[in-house]
Amino acid sequence: MKIVQNTKFPQLFLRVAIGSAYLWEFTDRLGILGAHGQPHVGWGDWGHFIAYARQVMAFLPPGIVPVLAVIATVGEGLFGTLILIGLFTRTAAIGSGILSFCFALAMSVSFGIESPLGYSVFTLSAANFLLATLPTYEWSVDNWLTKKNSGRISSGAIIFAGVIGLMGFYSPARAQQVHQTSPRKITEQYLIKQFINEHGISDREVQIEVVNFPPGSSSPAHRHPCPTFGYVLDGELESVFEGKRHLFKKGDCFYESTNGLHAVTRNNDRVKTARLLVFFIAEKNKPTTIR
């Protein structure tokens, strides 16, 4: 077919598909498309996106995840804009291909290979690299600049610098916002500590406490060297225990076996504090939590 032999229309379709997909996700995580929970909204705000990013990059140190999330977001907004308008298309496609490939690898490590395959992330990476190999880009700023003199090309460089400047402005602004809304410290309130030495339960100490998780806060990885029970008093808590993710809501109970790896407990809500009632059955004068 003629359309297959001519890259004029397929390259435009590919640019629009890649660019619009990036910009959709970019605007979603900034809350431009609407609040979290509304139709056609995936994250709705930066907090929910960061929560997802922590899952994707769970194998990395927690402190570096927000930085990488900002870099990825700036990259998606930049590459999406450049590919869509066709400015520095080849370079943008290569950068986009590398970014999406890294994202696919992270998803493979954290969720299994079926996740990036099911969401076509490897396909997106391959499409970017294919776009970079095309000889020309019709209906693009690149194509328009090649028909002009060197002065016009300099104007294209100015446009590119302007886009970089906007993205650079966004990055520190977002970093400042994240800093200003950084989570407060998780606090523990002990209610009772009772030593038990009776028939059937000897030499054990029962501890009951309330743990307050401020908006956006999360606990570091830890283990409990004793049987642990939890009851959610208020809010919602995301928990990753022994590699399995759980979402506990108000009124939910759970049990954690001795010395199981508790990767994280997180309050994804950016406004409301979550409260957890915890029961420990521990050895006397021994710690209930090991980090």
C-alpha positions as CSV (number, residue, x, y, z in Angstrom):
1,M,0.0,0.0,0.0
2,K,1.1,3.5,-0.8
3,I,0.6,4.8,2.8
4,V,3.1,2.1,4.0
5,Q,5.7,3.2,1.5
6,N,5.4,6.8,2.4
7,T,6.3,7.9,5.9
8,K,4.6,11.3,5.6
9,F,1.4,10.4,7.4
10,P,2.7,7.5,9.7
11,Q,5.4,9.7,11.2
12,L,2.8,12.4,12.0
13,F,0.5,9.8,13.5
14,L,3.5,8.5,15.6
15,R,4.5,11.9,16.8
16,V,0.9,12.9,17.8
17,A,0.4,9.5,19.6
18,I,3.7,9.7,21.6
19,G,3.5,13.5,22.3
20,S,-0.1,13.5,23.4
21,A,0.4,10.5,25.6
22,Y,3.3,12.1,27.4
23,L,1.5,15.5,27.8
24,W,-1.7,13.7,29.1
25,E,0.3,12.0,31.9
26,F,2.2,15.2,32.5
27,T,-0.9,17.3,33.1
28,D,-2.6,14.5,35.1
29,R,0.0,14.4,37.8
30,L,-0.1,18.2,38.1
31,G,-3.8,18.1,38.7
32,I,-4.7,20.0,35.5
33,L,-7.1,17.3,34.4
34,G,-9.0,17.3,37.6
35,A,-8.9,16.0,41.2
36,H,-8.0,12.4,42.1
37,G,-11.0,10.1,41.8
38,Q,-12.7,12.1,39.0
39,P,-13.5,10.3,35.7
40,H,-10.5,9.9,33.3
41,V,-8.1,11.1,36.0
42,G,-5.3,8.7,37.0
43,W,-3.4,10.6,39.8
44,G,-5.0,14.0,40.0
45,D,-2.1,15.5,42.1
46,W,1.6,15.2,42.7
47,G,1.1,13.3,46.0
48,H,-0.7,10.3,44.4
49,F,1.9,10.2,41.6
50,I,4.7,10.1,44.1
51,A,3.0,7.2,45.9
52,Y,2.9,5.3,42.6
53,A,6.5,6.3,41.8
54,R,7.6,4.8,45.2
55,Q,6.0,1.5,44.1
56,V,7.7,1.5,40.7
57,M,11.1,2.4,42.3
58,A,10.7,0.4,45.5
59,F,14.1,-1.2,44.9
60,L,15.8,2.3,45.2
61,P,16.6,4.3,48.4
62,P,13.4,6.2,49.3
63,G,15.1,9.5,49.4
64,I,16.1,9.5,45.8
65,V,12.6,8.6,44.4
66,P,11.1,12.1,44.5
67,V,14.2,13.5,42.7
68,L,13.9,10.9,39.9
69,A,10.1,11.5,39.8
70,V,10.7,15.2,39.1
71,I,13.3,14.4,36.4
72,A,11.0,11.9,34.7
73,T,8.1,14.4,34.8
74,V,10.2,17.2,33.3
75,G,11.5,14.7,30.7
76,E,8.0,13.6,29.7
77,G,6.8,17.2,29.4
78,L,9.8,18.3,27.4
79,F,10.0,15.3,25.1
80,G,6.2,15.2,24.6
81,T,6.2,18.9,23.6
82,L,9.2,18.6,21.3
83,I,8.0,15.4,19.6
84,L,4.5,16.8,19.1
85,I,5.6,20.1,17.5
86,G,8.5,18.4,15.7
87,L,11.4,20.4,17.1
88,F,14.7,18.6,17.5
89,T,12.6,15.6,16.9
90,R,15.3,13.0,16.4
91,T,17.1,14.0,19.6
92,A,13.8,14.1,21.6
93,A,12.8,10.7,20.3
94,I,16.1,9.1,21.4
95,G,15.8,10.7,24.8
96,S,12.2,9.6,25.1
97,G,13.1,6.1,24.1
98,I,15.8,5.9,26.8
99,L,13.4,7.3,29.4
100,S,10.5,4.9,28.6
101,F,13.0,2.0,28.5
102,C,14.2,2.8,32.0
103,F,10.6,3.1,33.1
104,A,9.9,-0.4,31.6
105,L,12.8,-1.9,33.4
106,A,11.8,-0.4,36.8
107,M,8.2,-1.8,36.3
108,S,9.7,-5.2,35.5
109,V,11.8,-5.3,38.7
110,S,9.0,-4.0,40.9
111,F,5.8,-5.6,39.4
112,G,7.1,-8.3,37.1
113,I,7.6,-8.4,33.3
114,E,3.9,-8.7,32.6
115,S,3.3,-5.1,33.8
116,P,5.4,-3.2,31.2
117,L,4.3,-5.7,28.5
118,G,0.6,-5.2,29.4
119,Y,0.9,-1.4,29.4
120,S,3.0,-1.4,26.2
121,V,5.9,0.5,27.8
122,F,8.5,-1.4,25.8
123,T,6.4,-0.7,22.7
124,L,6.5,3.0,23.5
125,S,10.3,2.8,23.8
126,A,10.6,1.0,20.5
127,A,8.3,3.5,18.8
128,N,10.5,6.3,19.9
129,F,13.6,4.7,18.6
130,L,11.9,4.0,15.3
131,L,10.8,7.6,15.1
132,A,14.4,8.7,15.5
133,T,15.4,6.6,12.4
134,L,13.0,8.3,10.0
135,P,14.7,10.6,7.4
136,T,12.2,13.5,7.5
137,Y,9.5,14.9,9.7
138,E,6.7,16.5,7.7
139,W,4.5,19.2,9.3
140,S,7.2,19.9,11.9
141,V,9.2,22.9,13.1
142,D,12.3,21.0,12.1
143,N,11.1,20.7,8.5
144,W,10.1,24.4,8.4
145,L,13.5,25.4,9.8
146,T,15.5,23.5,7.1
147,K,13.7,25.5,4.4
148,K,14.9,28.8,6.0
149,N,18.3,30.4,6.3
150,S,20.7,30.0,9.1
151,G,19.1,33.0,10.9
152,R,15.8,31.0,11.1
153,I,17.7,28.1,12.5
154,S,19.0,30.3,15.3
155,S,15.4,31.2,16.0
156,G,14.7,27.5,16.5
157,A,17.5,27.3,19.0
158,I,15.9,30.2,20.9
159,I,12.6,28.4,20.9
160,F,14.3,25.3,22.3
161,A,16.1,27.3,24.9
162,G,12.8,28.8,25.9
163,V,11.2,25.4,26.4
164,I,14.2,24.3,28.4
165,G,13.9,27.4,30.5
166,L,10.2,26.7,31.3
167,M,10.9,23.2,32.3
168,G,13.8,24.4,34.4
169,F,11.6,26.9,36.1
170,Y,9.0,24.1,36.8
171,S,11.5,21.8,38.4
172,P,12.7,24.1,41.3
173,A,9.2,25.3,41.8
174,R,7.9,21.8,42.2
175,A,10.8,20.9,44.4
176,Q,10.0,24.0,46.6
177,Q,6.4,22.9,46.8
178,V,7.4,19.4,47.8
179,H,9.7,20.9,50.4
180,Q,7.0,23.2,51.8
181,T,4.5,20.3,52.1
182,S,7.0,17.7,53.4
183,P,5.4,15.2,55.7
184,R,5.5,15.7,59.4
185,K,7.0,13.1,61.7
186,I,5.1,9.9,62.5
187,T,4.3,9.8,66.3
188,E,3.5,7.0,68.7
189,Q,1.3,7.2,71.7
190,Y,1.6,4.3,74.2
191,L,-1.7,3.3,75.8
192,I,-0.6,0.4,78.0
193,K,2.3,-2.0,78.6
194,Q,1.4,-5.0,80.6
195,F,3.7,-7.9,81.6
196,I,2.0,-11.3,81.5
197,N,3.3,-14.5,83.2
198,E,0.3,-16.8,83.3
199,H,-0.5,-20.3,82.2
200,G,-0.4,-20.5,78.4
201,I,1.2,-17.0,78.0
202,S,4.4,-16.7,80.0
203,D,7.1,-14.1,80.1
204,R,5.4,-11.9,77.5
205,E,4.7,-8.2,77.5
206,V,1.6,-6.8,75.7
207,Q,2.0,-3.3,74.3
208,I,-0.8,-1.2,72.8
209,E,-0.1,2.1,71.1
210,V,-1.6,4.5,68.6
211,V,0.5,5.5,65.7
212,N,-0.3,8.8,63.9
213,F,0.6,9.1,60.2
214,P,0.5,12.7,59.1
215,P,-0.6,13.5,55.5
216,G,2.0,12.1,53.0
217,S,4.1,10.4,55.7
218,S,5.7,7.0,55.4
219,S,7.6,4.7,57.7
220,P,11.1,3.3,56.8
221,A,11.6,-0.4,56.2
222,H,11.5,-2.4,59.5
223,R,10.7,-5.7,61.2
224,H,8.8,-6.6,64.3
225,P,10.5,-9.4,66.3
226,C,7.1,-10.4,67.8
227,P,3.5,-11.1,66.7
228,T,1.8,-7.8,65.7
229,F,-1.8,-6.9,65.2
230,G,-3.2,-3.6,63.7
231,Y,-6.5,-1.8,63.5
232,V,-7.1,1.3,61.4
233,L,-8.8,3.9,63.5
234,D,-8.9,6.7,60.9
235,G,-7.9,7.2,57.3
236,E,-6.3,4.8,54.9
237,L,-2.8,3.2,55.0
238,E,-0.8,1.5,52.2
239,S,1.3,-1.3,53.5
240,V,3.9,-3.5,51.8
241,F,4.6,-6.6,53.9
242,E,6.8,-9.4,52.7
243,G,6.6,-8.1,49.1
244,K,2.7,-7.9,49.1
245,R,0.9,-4.6,48.9
246,H,-2.2,-4.0,51.0
247,L,-4.5,-1.0,51.3
248,F,-6.1,-0.8,54.8
249,K,-9.1,1.4,55.4
250,K,-10.8,2.6,58.5
251,G,-12.1,-0.4,60.5
252,D,-9.7,-2.9,58.8
253,C,-7.6,-5.3,61.0
254,F,-4.5,-7.2,60.0
255,Y,-1.8,-9.5,61.5
256,E,2.0,-9.5,60.8
257,S,4.1,-12.5,61.5
258,T,7.3,-12.3,63.5
259,N,10.3,-10.8,61.8
260,G,8.4,-10.3,58.5
261,L,9.9,-7.5,56.3
262,H,7.6,-4.5,56.5
263,A,8.9,-2.4,53.6
264,V,6.7,0.6,54.2
265,T,3.5,1.9,55.7
266,R,2.3,5.0,54.0
267,N,-0.4,7.6,54.3
268,N,-1.1,8.6,50.7
269,D,-3.7,11.3,51.7
270,R,-2.3,14.8,51.4
271,V,-4.8,16.3,53.8
272,K,-6.0,13.8,56.4
273,T,-4.0,12.1,59.2
274,A,-4.3,8.3,59.5
275,R,-4.4,6.7,62.9
276,L,-3.4,3.0,63.6
277,L,-3.9,1.0,66.8
278,V,-1.1,-1.5,67.2
279,F,-0.9,-4.5,69.5
280,F,2.5,-6.2,70.2
281,I,3.1,-9.4,72.1
282,A,6.8,-9.1,72.8
283,E,9.5,-10.4,75.1
284,K,10.0,-8.3,78.2
285,N,12.4,-5.4,77.8
286,K,13.0,-6.3,74.1
287,P,12.4,-3.9,71.3
288,T,9.2,-4.3,69.3
289,T,10.6,-2.7,66.1
290,I,14.0,-3.3,64.4
291,R,15.1,-1.0,61.6
